[in-house]
Amino acid sequence: MEVYKVIEEIITQPPIPHEPYKQSLKNWAMYCLRDRGFIVVYAQNADFAVQLKGGQKLYFKVAHPGDDLDEKLNWIIWDSKAKNASLVVQK
């Protein structure tokens, strides 16, 4: 799906760098997506959701390498050693 490529580009080339001492990974990811025009909404069983045209939602959680990842969700992973983010898409 093309939307995942766009989201991956946003988090790998963000409008602002993630600075863990200033903002949480969740808040940073939501800011980056909103900055590029995505509608970011509340999600009960995830950290947040991106609402697409037509009402479809993509659910996301944030994590760090080594965390257990639920394959039913999309994940934004922050690698503090490499200081970069990556996207893991649900299966």
Protein Blocks (a to p, Z undefined) as FASTA:
>chain_A
ZZlmmmmmmmmmcfbdcdfklpcfklmmmmmmmmnopacdddfkbmbdcddehhiacddd
dddehiacdfkbccddddfklopadddddZZ
